[in-house]
Amino acid sequence: MNVTLASLTLDSLLKNSAQNYPNHIALGEVDGVSITYSALQDKVHVISGLLSGQGIVSGDRVAILSENKPQWGIAYFAITTMGAVVVPILPDFTTAEVQHIIRHSGAKAIFVSEKLYSKIEDEFESSLRSVFIIEDFSMVPLSTKGDKLKEFIEQGSIEFDKFKEAARRLAGRSKEVQEEDLASIIYTSGTTGHSKGVMLTHKNIVSDAIATTGIIDINHSDRLLSILPLSHAYECTLGLVLVLLVGAAVYYVDKPPTARVLTPALQSVKPTIMCSVPLVIEKIFKTRILPQFTQKRVVRGLYQVRFMRRTLHRAAGKKLLRFFGGELRSFCIGGASLAPDVEHFLREAHFPYAIGYGLTETSPLIAGTDPAGTVLRSTGKPLPGTEIRIENPNPHTGEGEILVRGPMVMQGYYKDPERTALVMGDEGWFRTGDLGAFDENGYLYIKGRLKNMILGPSGENIYPEEIEAVLNEESDVLESLVFEQNGQLIARIFLNYEELDQAFSSMKLSDSEIKEKIQQRLEEIRQRVNSQVKPFSRINKIIEQTEPFDKTPTQKIKRYLYI
């Protein structure tokens, strides 16, 4: 779908959609209240006016700390369309991390949910001037503690109709937003442990959303169900800004998106497009689909025959499509690498998956493909208007660091010129820190993180992610992490304990016997994996990881915690 805007700003985007799709649903709660584009624009004007009345002006930072809900999008556009800078904070951040972000960004106001309010209670002596409860946009006095919170909420709820005209007048006096104005500062929680404030302009975000329409067929008739945190660039740009750009609708659940919550929500919304991370579909495959093929001896035998495996996968794919509501056209996967066995299943199941690659620093998407264009293990082709090149490619493999240039590349890291200089090269090229290669058809393949690469004993390049992909194909393995220790390759593995418990329960084993059985399984896994990888990539030792790995918002393991 081609979209033409007067300027590449969030303000222009909202005006365009409100004009073209006034009565279409923009944001909604599953089985709850929905907001049309016309109503969304009115509410955005009111909240912008409310911020202006509290002294917030163009360039001021305003934070959002909340779970996903329609009010999140209202606050986001209210902040950015008046020229202020939104600072989205991930709900999973600790109190210390939240307070650090408020101080570092110099946020003057914050929209916070009732549930997360306690994380800011000790931060009232910082730059904050105004605190709004996001559920109803009521304003609470600074230093209000939890016991008095409900009292102020009940007294201060916003009457939108009452403030509509006054808000429009205030908005009319606001400075016109420019494409190069800063729109957002997103603090990442990466796998390296160093949080960075990524500065994205209006042009960065809007241009990325527009470029995405060049690879994904999305229009005003589409419906999305949001399952990823809006505070992350992936969901914010592709699950909110892109949706509003084309006049589509996005729905939110009012509880954490567990299987019990998502199952009825999917049947209610019947989404046509979804944004996801690999872990979601990988967990469904490992815990729901694969056991159907491996638990019964007859089916297990048939599953080993290629033709029958495809037939079984096709039948499972139809069931999976029904689970997602039956009308899904594109299941977009990004944020991390998809397990090879799961991708094989999705292809043979004819499940409409799409792959994308990007970073917070690139707003985020820079390469991808629609369901019809997927190629095994590839992340697709560069987005329209995006340049990607491989620096100093290996003459034998073509692998090297991925560099990106285009309108979606960030301004830099907030208050961190030194770190910005390390990643922003000459002529606007951004160093991703990822290793990759192109094939002869222009498809990009990601090999892993440059910092994660291990140098083998004879100078070989060992990519832990490739070994982990083989490990994760094991039915007993849910997650894995490979690293070097004293010149040896070590793997930490989190097992599928639910399946193991079922297997061991019938054996009536003691605790010591169960531990012995688990060690036997780990050794069997090590030997099987070593038979499938290159000699210099063989694992010397496997350590049992008894708890799930701590992960980033896009479900990548925080490697620095375990190495």
Secondary structure as GFF3:
##gff-version 3
##sequence-region A 1 563
A	DSSP	alpha_helix	10	20	.	.	.	ID=ss1
A	DSSP	beta_strand	25	29	.	.	.	ID=ss2
A	DSSP	beta_strand	34	36	.	.	.	ID=ss3
A	DSSP	alpha_helix	37	53	.	.	.	ID=ss4
A	DSSP	beta_strand	61	65	.	.	.	ID=ss5
A	DSSP	alpha_helix	70	81	.	.	.	ID=ss6
A	DSSP	beta_strand	85	89	.	.	.	ID=ss7
A	DSSP	alpha_helix	95	105	.	.	.	ID=ss8
A	DSSP	beta_strand	109	112	.	.	.	ID=ss9
A	DSSP	three_ten_helix	114	120	.	.	.	ID=ss10
A	DSSP	beta_strand	130	133	.	.	.	ID=ss11
A	DSSP	beta_strand	138	140	.	.	.	ID=ss12
A	DSSP	alpha_helix	146	156	.	.	.	ID=ss13
A	DSSP	alpha_helix	160	173	.	.	.	ID=ss14
A	DSSP	beta_strand	182	187	.	.	.	ID=ss15
A	DSSP	beta_strand	197	201	.	.	.	ID=ss16
A	DSSP	alpha_helix	202	212	.	.	.	ID=ss17
A	DSSP	beta_strand	223	225	.	.	.	ID=ss18
A	DSSP	alpha_helix	233	236	.	.	.	ID=ss19
A	DSSP	pi_helix	237	241	.	.	.	ID=ss20
A	DSSP	alpha_helix	242	246	.	.	.	ID=ss21
A	DSSP	beta_strand	249	252	.	.	.	ID=ss22
A	DSSP	alpha_helix	259	269	.	.	.	ID=ss23
A	DSSP	beta_strand	273	276	.	.	.	ID=ss24
A	DSSP	alpha_helix	278	284	.	.	.	ID=ss25
A	DSSP	pi_helix	285	289	.	.	.	ID=ss26
A	DSSP	alpha_helix	290	294	.	.	.	ID=ss27
A	DSSP	alpha_helix	297	303	.	.	.	ID=ss28
A	DSSP	alpha_helix	306	323	.	.	.	ID=ss29
A	DSSP	beta_strand	330	333	.	.	.	ID=ss30
A	DSSP	alpha_helix	340	348	.	.	.	ID=ss31
A	DSSP	beta_strand	353	358	.	.	.	ID=ss32
A	DSSP	three_ten_helix	360	362	.	.	.	ID=ss33
A	DSSP	beta_strand	365	368	.	.	.	ID=ss34
A	DSSP	three_ten_helix	371	373	.	.	.	ID=ss35
A	DSSP	beta_strand	381	382	.	.	.	ID=ss36
A	DSSP	beta_strand	387	391	.	.	.	ID=ss37
A	DSSP	beta_strand	400	405	.	.	.	ID=ss38
A	DSSP	beta_strand	412	413	.	.	.	ID=ss39
A	DSSP	alpha_helix	417	423	.	.	.	ID=ss40
A	DSSP	three_ten_helix	426	428	.	.	.	ID=ss41
A	DSSP	beta_strand	430	438	.	.	.	ID=ss42
A	DSSP	beta_strand	444	449	.	.	.	ID=ss43
A	DSSP	three_ten_helix	450	452	.	.	.	ID=ss44
A	DSSP	beta_strand	454	455	.	.	.	ID=ss45
A	DSSP	beta_strand	461	462	.	.	.	ID=ss46
A	DSSP	alpha_helix	464	471	.	.	.	ID=ss47
A	DSSP	beta_strand	477	485	.	.	.	ID=ss48
A	DSSP	beta_strand	488	495	.	.	.	ID=ss49
A	DSSP	alpha_helix	497	505	.	.	.	ID=ss50
A	DSSP	alpha_helix	511	530	.	.	.	ID=ss51
A	DSSP	three_ten_helix	535	537	.	.	.	ID=ss52
A	DSSP	beta_strand	541	544	.	.	.	ID=ss53
A	DSSP	three_ten_helix	559	561	.	.	.	ID=ss54
###
